[in-house]
Structures are given as C-alpha cells and as structure tokens.
Amino acid sequence: MLNYLRERRDALSVTRSRRFYNGVSAALLLAFGAWAAAIHAPTWTAWAALAFALLVEALLVRKWIKDDALQAYQAEQSG
C-alpha cells in the first residue's frame, strides 16, 4: 500500500497538467460534498459520487504510473 501511495504521489506530481488535475479534482469533490450537504441530498448520492470519483482517479493514476514506468524503461534502454 505504501508503495502505491508513493507511486501515486510521484505520478500526480510529474507534470504541470497532472498537478492541475489533482487540484481541480480535489476542489470539485469538496464542492460537491458541500453542495450535497447544503441541499440535504440523500447520503447514497454523496457516497456514489465519491466512489465514482475514486474509481476514475484510480484508473487514471494507474495508467499514468504504467506510462511513466514505460518511459523510464525506454529511456534506460536507449541511454
């Protein structure tokens, strides 16, 4: 688990666009939570949105981790 968290941190901080994505996704998630609390939305909608956001982020971060590992391997082989 610690290895995944380290790889996730590294993958999200590699490029400017990834850092921007990380900030925007956190802000949107907080905004949705505040909105859901303000309108007294059913709890299941907040949990469903959280689960969806975490799933999308996990898939995207895993893709980035694989892409970064492939690029590092290719750079090592060519250099």
QUIZIBEL-V627652 format. One record per residue. N is the residue number from 1. OMEGA is omega in radians with two decimals (999 if undefined). NEAR is the number of other C-alpha atoms within 12 Angstrom. D_FIRST is the distance of its C-alpha to the first C-alpha in Angstrom with 1 decimal. Layout:
# QUIZIBEL-V627652
n=N omega=OMEGA near=NEAR d_first=D_FIRST
n=N omega=OMEGA near=NEAR d_first=D_FIRST
This chain:
# QUIZIBEL-V627652
n=1 omega=3.14 near=7 d_first=0.0
n=2 omega=3.10 near=8 d_first=3.8
n=3 omega=3.12 near=10 d_first=5.4
n=4 omega=-3.13 near=15 d_first=5.1
n=5 omega=3.08 near=15 d_first=6.3
n=6 omega=3.11 near=14 d_first=8.7
n=7 omega=3.11 near=23 d_first=9.9
n=8 omega=3.13 near=27 d_first=10.4
n=9 omega=-3.14 near=20 d_first=12.3
n=10 omega=-3.11 near=22 d_first=14.2
n=11 omega=-3.11 near=29 d_first=15.1
n=12 omega=-3.09 near=28 d_first=16.4
n=13 omega=-3.06 near=21 d_first=18.5
n=14 omega=-3.07 near=20 d_first=20.2
n=15 omega=3.13 near=15 d_first=23.2
n=16 omega=-3.11 near=12 d_first=25.3
n=17 omega=3.10 near=14 d_first=25.2
n=18 omega=3.08 near=22 d_first=21.4
n=19 omega=3.09 near=19 d_first=21.6
n=20 omega=3.11 near=15 d_first=24.4
n=21 omega=-3.11 near=20 d_first=22.5
n=22 omega=3.13 near=27 d_first=19.7
n=23 omega=-3.13 near=16 d_first=22.4
n=24 omega=-3.13 near=15 d_first=24.5
n=25 omega=3.09 near=22 d_first=21.9
n=26 omega=3.14 near=18 d_first=21.0
n=27 omega=3.12 near=15 d_first=24.7
n=28 omega=3.13 near=18 d_first=25.5
n=29 omega=3.08 near=24 d_first=23.0
n=30 omega=3.13 near=18 d_first=24.5
n=31 omega=3.11 near=17 d_first=28.0
n=32 omega=3.11 near=23 d_first=27.5
n=33 omega=3.11 near=25 d_first=26.3
n=34 omega=3.12 near=15 d_first=29.4
n=35 omega=-3.13 near=16 d_first=31.7
n=36 omega=3.11 near=22 d_first=30.6
n=37 omega=-3.10 near=15 d_first=31.2
n=38 omega=-3.11 near=12 d_first=34.5
n=39 omega=-3.13 near=13 d_first=35.9
n=40 omega=3.12 near=14 d_first=34.6
n=41 omega=3.08 near=17 d_first=32.9
n=42 omega=-3.08 near=15 d_first=31.8
n=43 omega=-3.08 near=14 d_first=28.4
n=44 omega=3.12 near=14 d_first=27.3
n=45 omega=3.11 near=18 d_first=27.9
n=46 omega=3.13 near=24 d_first=25.6
n=47 omega=3.11 near=17 d_first=22.8
n=48 omega=3.11 near=18 d_first=23.7
n=49 omega=3.10 near=22 d_first=23.6
n=50 omega=3.13 near=23 d_first=20.2
n=51 omega=3.12 near=15 d_first=18.8
n=52 omega=-3.14 near=16 d_first=20.6
n=53 omega=3.13 near=24 d_first=19.4
n=54 omega=3.11 near=19 d_first=15.7
n=55 omega=3.13 near=14 d_first=16.4
n=56 omega=-3.14 near=15 d_first=18.5
n=57 omega=3.14 near=25 d_first=16.1
n=58 omega=3.12 near=21 d_first=13.2
n=59 omega=-3.13 near=15 d_first=15.8
n=60 omega=-3.13 near=21 d_first=17.3
n=61 omega=3.09 near=30 d_first=14.3
n=62 omega=3.08 near=23 d_first=13.4
n=63 omega=3.13 near=18 d_first=17.1
n=64 omega=3.13 near=24 d_first=17.2
n=65 omega=3.12 near=28 d_first=14.4
n=66 omega=3.12 near=19 d_first=16.6
n=67 omega=3.14 near=17 d_first=19.7
n=68 omega=3.12 near=22 d_first=18.8
n=69 omega=3.11 near=17 d_first=17.9
n=70 omega=3.12 near=14 d_first=21.2
n=71 omega=3.12 near=15 d_first=23.1
n=72 omega=3.12 near=14 d_first=21.9
n=73 omega=3.13 near=13 d_first=22.9
n=74 omega=3.11 near=12 d_first=26.2
n=75 omega=3.11 near=11 d_first=26.9
n=76 omega=-3.12 near=10 d_first=26.4
n=77 omega=-3.11 near=9 d_first=28.6
n=78 omega=-3.05 near=8 d_first=31.3
n=79 omega=999 near=8 d_first=31.4
